[in-house]
Amino acid sequence: MFHSFAVHHSVRQWTAVPLGDRLVTEASMAADGFSFGRRILRFGGDRVLTKEQLKRLAEHKYSSEGSSLFEALMQPFWREVVEWIPVWWAPNAITLAGLIVNAVTVFILMMFSPDAKGELPAWSLVLCALGLFIYQTLDALDGKQARRTNSSTPLGELFDHGCDSLSVGWSFCVH
């Protein structure tokens, strides 16, 4: 089990970064524009992963299948909508757009009821419902866009999950 680390740009010390129970490797970092000159999977002078763990890491495939009751109903909609997105639009930009939409809707709720006890205008609730739908749609589309453009990386997946975590945290703050 790894603990989260902030990425320090020190080529002499970092060639792989443990994040949660995943490891961002030199190859995945290079795919996202980072370059490292030392051997892969070392932290300081110590080996981070065993050879068996390296083998399992190389064989890892992310599965985007979910278990939501509505996912099967929404998949055709998401497959259609992702085709409307230009191929030059980066998946992380889609993720960021969803996060911004969610932040705006949370901000609106907090402006009208900072203590979450006051009455909210009906239009703000409708706007928040629409914002949640847009956020969830963009969250589903970012991975589809990454696979469509063959630009999915572990760092992009981490960014997506990090933005999801922020969104969930904001939602708890409002309630």
Phi, psi and omega in degrees: 000131181258157173255151182292140176233146170281146182278117174260137181272074177230099186300330183289336183252329189242126168230350172211145186238113176289130179226111184064231175253023175243166179230124176273119186266172178301319181296316181290325178293319178298323178296333179264011175099006178262146181231138179228144185258352183258177179297150184286150172067048173229143176236113188064237176253356185268144176286133183273318183239149174282169179298323178295318178294323176298319179297314179295324178296318179295330182271352185295134173231127179288135177250120183267008180286136180247185181230024179289148178296328185263356184299317180297325178287327184275338183306313178300321178297312181296320178298324178289313184294324181297334178289340178282341183278129178299144183294340180281350180281118184294141177303324179293332176291324177295316178301314181296321178299318178297319178297319180294317178302314180295320179297319180296316181293321177295319179299318179299314178299318182291330178292321184275337180211080183300329181263003179062023179243342182280164179283140180254146175294145182301322182297327180291325178291320177295316179298320179292322177296316177297317178299320178295319178297316179296315179302312181295323178294313179296324178296324178284329185281332185299317178291323178295320178294321179297316179290323180296321182263006181054045182235023180281137179221159175300326180291323176295320177297318178296319178298317178300311181292327176295317177295322176299319180297319177298317180298316178295318179299316178297319181298321177293325179297324181287323183271000000 
